[in-house]
Protein backbone atom coordinates (compact mmCIF):
# COMPACT_ATOMS: atom_id res chain seq x y z
CA UNK A 1 0.00 0.00 0.00
CA UNK A 2 1.45 3.37 -0.92
CA UNK A 3 -0.56 5.39 1.60
CA UNK A 4 1.73 7.39 3.88
CA UNK A 5 1.49 5.14 6.93
CA UNK A 6 2.29 7.85 9.46
CA UNK A 7 -0.64 10.04 8.40
CA UNK A 8 -3.29 7.42 9.02
CA UNK A 9 -4.38 6.72 12.58
CA UNK A 10 -3.57 3.16 13.64
CA UNK A 11 -6.26 0.48 13.72
CA UNK A 12 -7.80 -0.85 16.95
CA UNK A 13 -10.04 -3.85 17.58
CA UNK A 14 -12.98 -3.17 19.88
CA UNK A 15 -14.40 -5.63 22.42
CA UNK A 16 -17.58 -4.84 24.35
CA UNK A 17 -19.04 -6.45 27.48
CA UNK A 18 -22.77 -6.18 26.95
CA UNK A 19 -23.62 -6.66 30.61
CA UNK A 20 -22.01 -7.46 33.91
CA UNK A 21 -21.34 -11.20 34.14
CA UNK A 22 -20.82 -11.71 30.40
CA UNK A 23 -17.52 -11.82 28.50
CA UNK A 24 -16.17 -9.05 26.28
CA UNK A 25 -17.01 -9.82 22.67
CA UNK A 26 -15.32 -8.56 19.53
CA UNK A 27 -17.63 -6.11 17.83
CA UNK A 28 -15.55 -4.25 15.24
CA UNK A 29 -12.59 -2.00 14.66
CA UNK A 30 -11.77 1.67 14.28
CA UNK A 31 -8.92 4.09 13.70
CA UNK A 32 -7.63 6.24 16.54
CA UNK A 33 -4.42 8.09 17.36
CA UNK A 34 -4.00 6.45 20.78
CA UNK A 35 -5.69 4.17 23.29
CA UNK A 36 -7.60 6.90 25.11
CA UNK A 37 -9.04 8.22 21.87
CA UNK A 38 -9.82 4.69 20.70
CA UNK A 39 -11.87 4.10 23.87
CA UNK A 40 -13.67 7.39 23.44
CA UNK A 41 -14.51 6.68 19.83
CA UNK A 42 -15.49 3.08 20.51
CA UNK A 43 -18.12 4.42 22.89
CA UNK A 44 -19.59 6.62 20.16
CA UNK A 45 -19.31 4.10 17.33
CA UNK A 46 -20.29 0.85 19.07
CA UNK A 47 -22.38 1.68 22.16
CA UNK A 48 -24.87 4.37 21.09
CA UNK A 49 -27.76 2.23 22.40
CA UNK A 50 -26.41 0.98 25.71
CA UNK A 51 -24.88 -2.06 24.05
CA UNK A 52 -22.14 -2.17 26.65
CA UNK A 53 -20.99 -1.63 30.22
CA UNK A 54 -17.29 -2.03 29.48
CA UNK A 55 -15.02 -1.64 26.46
CA UNK A 56 -11.57 -3.04 25.60
CA UNK A 57 -9.52 -1.63 22.74
CA UNK A 58 -6.49 -3.54 21.42
CA UNK A 59 -4.06 -2.41 18.70
CA UNK A 60 -4.91 -4.67 15.75
CA UNK A 61 -1.21 -5.20 15.08
CA UNK A 62 -0.82 -6.71 18.57
CA UNK A 63 -3.07 -9.67 17.80
CA UNK A 64 -1.43 -12.88 16.65
CA UNK A 65 -3.85 -15.06 14.70
CA UNK A 66 -3.69 -18.68 13.64
CA UNK A 67 -3.11 -19.17 9.94
CA UNK A 68 -6.21 -20.33 8.03
CA UNK A 69 -3.99 -22.69 6.01
CA UNK A 70 -3.24 -24.53 9.26
CA UNK A 71 -6.92 -25.04 10.08
CA UNK A 72 -6.73 -28.75 9.32
CA UNK A 73 -3.63 -29.52 11.37
CA UNK A 74 -4.83 -27.40 14.26
CA UNK A 75 -8.43 -28.44 14.61
CA UNK A 76 -9.02 -31.75 12.85
CA UNK A 77 -7.24 -33.87 15.48
CA UNK A 78 -10.14 -33.15 17.86
CA UNK A 79 -12.67 -34.61 15.42
CA UNK A 80 -12.01 -38.28 16.27
CA UNK A 81 -11.94 -37.81 20.05
CA UNK A 82 -15.65 -38.13 20.54
CA UNK A 83 -15.05 -39.73 23.96
CA UNK A 84 -14.47 -36.15 25.17
CA UNK A 85 -18.22 -35.54 24.91
CA UNK A 86 -20.66 -36.72 27.60
CA UNK A 87 -23.02 -38.22 25.00
CA UNK A 88 -20.35 -40.83 24.16
CA UNK A 89 -21.30 -42.76 27.33
CA UNK A 90 -24.48 -44.85 27.56
CA UNK A 91 -25.97 -44.68 31.05
CA UNK A 92 -29.04 -46.81 32.05
CA UNK A 93 -32.28 -44.82 32.07
CA UNK A 94 -32.99 -45.71 35.71
CA UNK A 95 -29.95 -43.70 36.78
CA UNK A 96 -31.82 -40.56 35.71
CA UNK A 97 -30.09 -37.28 35.04
CA UNK A 98 -26.32 -37.40 35.23
CA UNK B 1 -14.02 -6.95 11.90
CA UNK B 2 -10.82 -8.85 11.73
CA UNK B 3 -8.23 -7.02 9.78
CA UNK B 4 -5.26 -7.49 7.55
CA UNK B 5 -3.21 -5.63 10.10
CA UNK B 6 -3.25 -8.66 12.35
CA UNK B 7 0.01 -10.51 12.66
CA UNK B 8 -0.15 -13.86 10.91
CA UNK B 9 2.97 -16.00 11.42
CA UNK B 10 5.25 -15.68 8.44
CA UNK B 11 4.42 -18.21 5.74
CA UNK B 12 8.15 -18.49 4.88
CA UNK B 13 8.80 -20.30 8.15
CA UNK B 14 6.44 -23.12 7.22
CA UNK B 15 7.85 -26.39 5.88
CA UNK B 16 7.99 -26.52 2.09
CA UNK B 17 5.11 -28.14 0.23
CA UNK B 18 2.45 -27.19 2.76
CA UNK B 19 0.97 -24.24 0.86
CA UNK B 20 -1.68 -25.24 -1.64
CA UNK B 21 -1.50 -24.67 -5.38
CA UNK B 22 -3.67 -21.91 -6.90
CA UNK B 23 -5.99 -24.47 -8.50
CA UNK B 24 -6.58 -26.24 -5.22
CA UNK B 25 -7.20 -22.87 -3.55
CA UNK B 26 -9.68 -21.89 -6.18
CA UNK B 27 -11.49 -25.22 -5.89
CA UNK B 28 -11.61 -24.92 -2.09
CA UNK B 29 -13.05 -21.40 -2.41
CA UNK B 30 -15.72 -22.46 -4.92
CA UNK B 31 -16.63 -25.46 -2.76
CA UNK B 32 -17.11 -23.24 0.26
CA UNK B 33 -19.29 -20.81 -1.72
CA UNK B 34 -21.36 -23.72 -3.10
CA UNK B 35 -21.89 -25.03 0.43
CA UNK B 36 -23.11 -21.55 1.47
CA UNK B 37 -20.05 -21.20 3.71
CA UNK B 38 -18.52 -17.90 4.80
CA UNK B 39 -15.25 -16.35 3.68
CA UNK B 40 -13.11 -14.59 6.29
CA UNK B 41 -10.38 -11.98 5.67
CA UNK B 42 -7.41 -14.33 6.02
CA UNK B 43 -8.90 -16.97 3.70
CA UNK B 44 -7.67 -17.24 0.15
CA UNK B 45 -10.11 -15.63 -2.32
CA UNK B 46 -10.02 -14.92 -6.06
CA UNK B 47 -8.81 -11.42 -6.92
CA UNK B 48 -12.11 -10.64 -8.68
CA UNK B 49 -14.10 -11.54 -5.54
CA UNK B 50 -11.87 -9.26 -3.47
CA UNK B 51 -12.17 -6.42 -5.97
CA UNK B 52 -15.94 -6.74 -6.21
CA UNK B 53 -16.27 -6.60 -2.44
CA UNK B 54 -13.92 -3.63 -2.07
CA UNK B 55 -15.94 -1.76 -4.68
CA UNK B 56 -19.32 -2.65 -3.19
CA UNK B 57 -18.47 -2.17 0.50
CA UNK B 58 -16.58 1.10 -0.07
CA UNK B 59 -19.42 2.47 -2.22
CA UNK B 60 -21.80 1.48 0.55
CA UNK B 61 -19.63 3.24 3.14
CA UNK B 62 -19.39 6.38 0.99
CA UNK B 63 -23.19 6.34 0.63
CA UNK B 64 -23.63 6.37 4.41
CA UNK B 65 -21.20 9.26 4.80
CA UNK B 66 -22.57 11.38 1.93
CA UNK B 67 -26.06 10.38 3.12
CA UNK B 68 -25.50 12.48 6.22
CA UNK B 69 -25.58 15.67 4.12
CA UNK B 70 -29.17 15.91 2.78
CA UNK B 71 -30.65 15.39 6.26
CA UNK B 72 -27.93 17.32 8.03
CA UNK B 73 -29.33 20.26 6.06
CA UNK B 74 -32.40 20.23 8.36
CA UNK B 75 -30.79 19.75 11.79
CA UNK B 76 -30.64 23.48 12.48
CA UNK B 77 -34.22 23.98 11.25
CA UNK B 78 -36.05 20.97 12.71
CA UNK B 79 -39.53 22.06 13.88
CA UNK B 80 -39.06 21.06 17.53
CA UNK B 81 -36.36 20.08 20.00
CA UNK B 82 -37.68 16.50 19.92
CA UNK B 83 -37.41 16.25 16.13
CA UNK B 84 -33.98 17.86 16.25
CA UNK B 85 -32.68 15.32 18.79
CA UNK B 86 -34.10 12.46 16.70
CA UNK B 87 -32.54 13.82 13.52
CA UNK B 88 -29.13 14.27 15.14
CA UNK B 89 -29.27 10.67 16.42
CA UNK B 90 -30.20 9.42 12.97
CA UNK B 91 -27.46 11.34 11.17
CA UNK B 92 -24.97 10.13 13.79
CA UNK B 93 -26.08 6.56 13.06
CA UNK B 94 -25.39 7.07 9.35
CA UNK B 95 -21.87 8.21 10.22
CA UNK B 96 -21.49 5.10 12.39
CA UNK B 97 -22.69 2.88 9.55
CA UNK B 98 -20.06 4.41 7.29
CA UNK B 99 -17.39 3.58 9.89
CA UNK B 100 -18.50 -0.07 10.29
CA UNK B 101 -18.41 -0.44 6.52
CA UNK B 102 -15.03 1.24 5.99
CA UNK B 103 -13.60 -1.15 8.59
CA UNK B 104 -15.14 -4.12 6.78
CA UNK B 105 -13.63 -2.96 3.47
CA UNK B 106 -10.23 -2.49 5.11
CA UNK B 107 -10.14 -6.19 5.99
CA UNK B 108 -9.75 -6.78 2.24
CA UNK B 109 -6.44 -4.95 2.08
CA UNK B 110 -7.48 -1.45 1.07
CA UNK B 111 -6.85 1.48 3.40
CA UNK B 112 -9.09 4.22 4.75
CA UNK B 113 -6.95 6.85 3.01
CA UNK B 114 -7.22 5.07 -0.34
CA UNK B 115 -10.99 4.87 -0.05
CA UNK B 116 -11.34 8.51 0.97
CA UNK B 117 -9.05 9.56 -1.89
CA UNK B 118 -11.24 7.64 -4.32
CA UNK B 119 -14.36 9.35 -2.97
CA UNK B 120 -12.87 12.83 -2.91
CA UNK B 121 -11.37 12.58 -6.40
CA UNK B 122 -14.74 11.49 -7.78
CA UNK B 123 -13.39 8.07 -8.77
CA UNK B 124 -15.63 6.16 -6.35
CA UNK B 125 -19.40 6.12 -6.60
CA UNK B 126 -22.02 6.42 -3.88
CA UNK B 127 -25.78 6.00 -3.95
CA UNK B 128 -27.14 8.58 -6.38
CA UNK B 129 -30.22 9.14 -4.19
CA UNK B 130 -28.12 11.56 -2.11
CA UNK B 131 -27.56 13.81 -5.12
CA UNK B 132 -31.07 15.22 -4.80
CA UNK B 133 -31.90 18.22 -2.60
CA UNK B 134 -34.01 18.24 0.59
CA UNK B 135 -36.35 21.14 -0.11
CA UNK B 136 -38.77 20.98 2.83
CA UNK B 137 -39.06 19.43 6.28
CA UNK B 138 -41.31 16.74 4.79
CA UNK B 139 -38.29 15.53 2.79
CA UNK B 140 -36.68 14.45 6.05
CA UNK B 141 -39.69 12.28 6.86
CA UNK B 142 -39.87 10.90 3.34
CA UNK B 143 -36.16 10.04 3.37
CA UNK B 144 -36.69 8.03 6.55
CA UNK B 145 -39.80 6.29 5.27
CA UNK B 146 -38.89 5.64 1.62
CA UNK B 147 -35.13 6.03 1.20
CA UNK B 148 -34.31 4.15 4.39
CA UNK B 149 -37.15 1.73 3.65
CA UNK B 150 -35.59 0.92 0.28
CA UNK B 151 -32.15 0.69 1.88
CA UNK B 152 -33.46 -1.81 4.46
CA UNK B 153 -34.92 -3.95 1.66
CA UNK B 154 -31.49 -3.96 0.03
CA UNK B 155 -29.55 -4.48 3.21
CA UNK B 156 -31.39 -7.31 4.95
CA UNK B 157 -30.21 -9.93 2.43
CA UNK B 158 -26.67 -8.57 2.84
CA UNK B 159 -26.70 -9.86 6.43
CA UNK B 160 -26.26 -13.29 4.78
CA UNK B 161 -23.47 -12.13 2.47
CA UNK B 162 -20.73 -14.72 1.92
CA UNK B 163 -18.05 -12.32 3.18
CA UNK B 164 -18.11 -12.49 6.99
CA UNK B 165 -17.04 -8.94 7.96
CA UNK B 166 -19.55 -7.37 5.54
CA UNK B 167 -22.36 -9.60 6.80
CA UNK B 168 -21.56 -8.78 10.45
CA UNK B 169 -21.45 -5.05 9.73
CA UNK B 170 -24.83 -5.32 7.99
CA UNK B 171 -26.44 -7.05 10.98
CA UNK B 172 -25.49 -4.06 13.08
CA UNK B 173 -26.64 -1.58 10.42
CA UNK B 174 -30.02 -3.26 9.92
CA UNK B 175 -30.78 -3.23 13.66
CA UNK B 176 -30.35 0.53 13.71
CA UNK B 177 -31.99 1.21 10.35
CA UNK B 178 -35.44 0.23 11.60
CA UNK B 179 -35.54 3.30 13.87
CA UNK B 180 -34.71 5.46 10.86
CA UNK B 181 -37.67 4.28 8.85
CA UNK B 182 -40.14 4.43 11.71
CA UNK B 183 -39.16 7.94 12.84
CA UNK B 184 -39.62 9.19 9.27
CA UNK B 185 -43.01 7.59 8.82
CA UNK B 186 -44.20 8.86 12.19
CA UNK B 187 -43.04 12.39 11.42
CA UNK B 188 -45.13 12.25 8.22
CA UNK B 189 -48.17 10.89 10.11
CA UNK B 190 -48.01 13.94 12.37
CA UNK B 191 -47.86 16.28 9.37
CA UNK B 192 -50.77 14.52 7.69
CA UNK B 193 -52.90 15.34 10.76
CA UNK B 194 -51.96 18.99 10.38
CA UNK B 195 -52.97 21.83 8.06
CA UNK B 196 -53.67 21.54 4.34
CA UNK B 197 -50.33 23.19 3.67
CA UNK B 198 -48.55 20.51 5.72
CA UNK B 199 -50.38 17.72 3.89
CA UNK B 200 -49.47 19.26 0.54
CA UNK B 201 -45.86 19.44 1.66
CA UNK B 202 -45.84 15.70 2.40
CA UNK B 203 -47.45 14.88 -0.95
CA UNK B 204 -44.97 17.09 -2.77
CA UNK B 205 -42.03 15.35 -1.08
CA UNK B 206 -43.45 11.91 -1.92
CA UNK B 207 -43.87 12.99 -5.55
CA UNK B 208 -40.25 14.06 -5.77
CA UNK B 209 -38.71 11.01 -4.05
CA UNK B 210 -40.83 8.04 -5.12
CA UNK B 211 -39.26 7.30 -8.52
CA UNK B 212 -35.77 7.96 -7.23
CA UNK B 213 -36.33 5.38 -4.51
CA UNK B 214 -37.41 2.77 -7.06
CA UNK B 215 -34.20 3.44 -8.99
CA UNK B 216 -32.16 2.84 -5.80
CA UNK B 217 -32.43 -0.91 -6.38
CA UNK B 218 -30.30 -0.52 -9.49
CA UNK B 219 -30.99 -1.30 -13.15
CA UNK B 220 -33.10 -4.31 -14.12
CA UNK B 221 -31.17 -7.55 -13.60
CA UNK B 222 -30.90 -8.01 -17.37
CA UNK B 223 -28.95 -4.72 -17.64
CA UNK B 224 -26.96 -5.00 -14.43
CA UNK B 225 -23.33 -5.84 -15.18
CA UNK B 226 -22.40 -7.04 -11.68
CA UNK B 227 -25.61 -8.79 -10.66
CA UNK B 228 -25.10 -12.34 -11.93
CA UNK B 229 -21.57 -12.74 -10.61
CA UNK B 230 -22.55 -11.18 -7.28
CA UNK B 231 -25.38 -13.67 -6.89
CA UNK B 232 -23.09 -16.56 -7.84
CA UNK B 233 -20.62 -15.54 -5.14
CA UNK B 234 -23.24 -15.05 -2.47
CA UNK B 235 -22.38 -11.34 -2.20
CA UNK B 236 -25.85 -10.46 -3.42
CA UNK B 237 -28.62 -12.78 -2.36
CA UNK B 238 -31.65 -11.36 -4.18
CA UNK B 239 -31.81 -9.68 -7.61
CA UNK B 240 -32.60 -5.98 -8.18
CA UNK B 241 -36.05 -6.55 -9.70
CA UNK B 242 -37.26 -8.84 -6.94
CA UNK B 243 -36.13 -6.42 -4.24
CA UNK B 244 -37.79 -3.50 -6.02
CA UNK B 245 -41.04 -5.46 -6.23
CA UNK B 246 -40.87 -6.30 -2.54
CA UNK B 247 -40.41 -2.62 -1.76
CA UNK B 248 -43.38 -1.56 -3.88
CA UNK B 249 -45.60 -4.25 -2.35
CA UNK B 250 -44.62 -3.23 1.18
CA UNK B 251 -44.97 0.50 0.58
CA UNK B 252 -48.38 0.79 -1.11
CA UNK B 253 -50.38 -0.12 2.03
CA UNK B 254 -48.19 2.22 4.12
CA UNK B 255 -49.01 5.07 1.71
CA UNK B 256 -52.72 4.32 2.11
CA UNK B 257 -52.52 4.53 5.90
CA UNK B 258 -50.58 7.76 5.58
CA UNK B 259 -53.10 9.16 3.13
CA UNK B 260 -50.72 10.06 0.29
CA UNK B 261 -50.81 9.11 -3.39
CA UNK B 262 -47.80 7.45 -4.96
CA UNK B 263 -47.15 9.36 -8.22
CA UNK B 264 -47.57 6.49 -10.67
CA UNK B 265 -50.76 6.13 -12.78
CA UNK B 266 -49.72 2.57 -13.68
CA UNK B 267 -49.47 1.47 -10.06
CA UNK B 268 -52.16 -1.16 -9.44
CA UNK B 269 -52.67 -4.58 -7.88
CA UNK B 270 -52.16 -7.47 -10.29
CA UNK B 271 -54.31 -10.35 -9.08
CA UNK B 272 -52.60 -12.89 -11.35
CA UNK B 273 -49.07 -11.98 -10.17
CA UNK B 274 -50.15 -11.26 -6.60
CA UNK B 275 -47.97 -8.16 -6.80
CA UNK B 276 -48.38 -4.49 -7.61
CA UNK B 277 -47.58 -3.49 -11.18
CA UNK B 278 -45.71 -0.21 -11.56
CA UNK B 279 -44.70 2.12 -14.40
CA UNK B 280 -41.45 2.75 -16.27
CA UNK B 281 -38.46 4.10 -14.34
CA UNK B 282 -36.51 6.90 -16.05
CA UNK B 283 -33.14 5.17 -16.35
CA UNK B 284 -31.63 7.95 -18.45
CA UNK B 285 -32.00 10.30 -15.48
CA UNK B 286 -30.62 7.65 -13.13
CA UNK B 287 -27.48 7.15 -15.21
CA UNK B 288 -26.96 10.88 -15.68
CA UNK B 289 -27.00 11.27 -11.90
CA UNK B 290 -24.66 8.31 -11.40
CA UNK B 291 -22.27 9.84 -13.93
CA UNK B 292 -22.15 13.08 -11.96
CA UNK B 293 -24.87 15.26 -13.46
CA UNK B 294 -27.52 15.12 -10.75
CA UNK B 295 -28.72 18.34 -9.13
CA UNK B 296 -26.37 18.10 -6.12
CA UNK B 297 -23.41 15.89 -7.15
CA UNK B 298 -20.91 18.73 -7.17
CA UNK B 299 -22.20 20.31 -3.98
CA UNK B 300 -22.13 17.01 -2.04
CA UNK B 301 -18.61 16.16 -3.09
CA UNK B 302 -17.33 19.68 -2.45
CA UNK B 303 -18.85 19.59 1.06
CA UNK B 304 -17.15 16.26 1.84
CA UNK B 305 -13.77 17.42 0.53
CA UNK B 306 -13.99 20.65 2.50
CA UNK B 307 -14.93 18.79 5.70
CA UNK B 308 -11.98 16.44 5.23
CA UNK B 309 -9.54 19.31 4.61
CA UNK B 310 -10.89 21.34 7.51
CA UNK B 311 -10.39 18.33 9.77
CA UNK B 312 -6.80 17.73 8.76
CA UNK B 313 -5.28 19.75 11.60
CA UNK B 314 -7.36 17.75 14.11
CA UNK B 315 -6.09 14.44 12.73
CA UNK B 316 -2.51 15.70 12.72
CA UNK B 317 -2.78 17.12 16.22
CA UNK B 318 -4.15 13.86 17.61
CA UNK B 319 -1.24 11.93 16.11
CA UNK B 320 1.30 14.47 17.36
CA UNK B 321 -0.23 14.28 20.84
CA UNK B 322 -0.12 10.48 20.82
CA UNK B 323 3.55 10.51 19.75
CA UNK B 324 4.47 13.01 22.44
CA UNK B 325 2.73 10.95 25.12
CA UNK B 326 4.59 7.86 23.90
CA UNK B 327 7.95 9.67 23.97
CA UNK B 328 7.30 10.90 27.49
CA UNK B 329 6.43 7.39 28.58
CA UNK B 330 9.59 6.00 26.99
CA UNK B 331 11.71 8.63 28.72
CA UNK B 332 10.19 7.83 32.11
CA UNK B 333 10.81 4.13 31.58
CA UNK B 334 14.45 4.71 30.62
Boltz contact constraints between the chains, C-beta under 6 A:
constraints:
  - contact:
      token1: [A, 1]
      token2: [B, 111]
      max_distance: 6.0
  - contact:
      token1: [A, 3]
      token2: [B, 111]
      max_distance: 6.0
  - contact:
      token1: [A, 3]
      token2: [B, 113]
      max_distance: 6.0
  - contact:
      token1: [A, 3]
      token2: [B, 114]
      max_distance: 6.0
  - contact:
      token1: [A, 8]
      token2: [B, 113]
      max_distance: 6.0
  - contact:
      token1: [A, 11]
      token2: [B, 3]
      max_distance: 6.0
  - contact:
      token1: [A, 11]
      token2: [B, 5]
      max_distance: 6.0
  - contact:
      token1: [A, 28]
      token2: [B, 1]
      max_distance: 6.0
  - contact:
      token1: [A, 28]
      token2: [B, 100]
      max_distance: 6.0
  - contact:
      token1: [A, 28]
      token2: [B, 103]
      max_distance: 6.0
  - contact:
      token1: [A, 29]
      token2: [B, 1]
      max_distance: 6.0
  - contact:
      token1: [A, 29]
      token2: [B, 3]
      max_distance: 6.0
  - contact:
      token1: [A, 29]
      token2: [B, 103]
      max_distance: 6.0
  - contact:
      token1: [A, 33]
      token2: [B, 318]
      max_distance: 6.0
  - contact:
      token1: [A, 33]
      token2: [B, 319]
      max_distance: 6.0
  - contact:
      token1: [A, 33]
      token2: [B, 322]
      max_distance: 6.0
  - contact:
      token1: [A, 34]
      token2: [B, 322]
      max_distance: 6.0
  - contact:
      token1: [A, 45]
      token2: [B, 96]
      max_distance: 6.0
  - contact:
      token1: [A, 45]
      token2: [B, 99]
      max_distance: 6.0
  - contact:
      token1: [A, 60]
      token2: [B, 3]
      max_distance: 6.0
  - contact:
      token1: [A, 60]
      token2: [B, 5]
      max_distance: 6.0
  - contact:
      token1: [A, 60]
      token2: [B, 6]
      max_distance: 6.0
  - contact:
      token1: [A, 61]
      token2: [B, 5]
      max_distance: 6.0
  - contact:
      token1: [A, 63]
      token2: [B, 6]
      max_distance: 6.0
  - contact:
      token1: [A, 64]
      token2: [B, 7]
      max_distance: 6.0
  - contact:
      token1: [A, 65]
      token2: [B, 6]
      max_distance: 6.0
  - contact:
      token1: [A, 65]
      token2: [B, 8]
      max_distance: 6.0
  - contact:
      token1: [A, 67]
      token2: [B, 8]
      max_distance: 6.0
  - contact:
      token1: [A, 67]
      token2: [B, 9]
      max_distance: 6.0
  - contact:
      token1: [A, 68]
      token2: [B, 42]
      max_distance: 6.0
  - contact:
      token1: [A, 68]
      token2: [B, 43]
      max_distance: 6.0
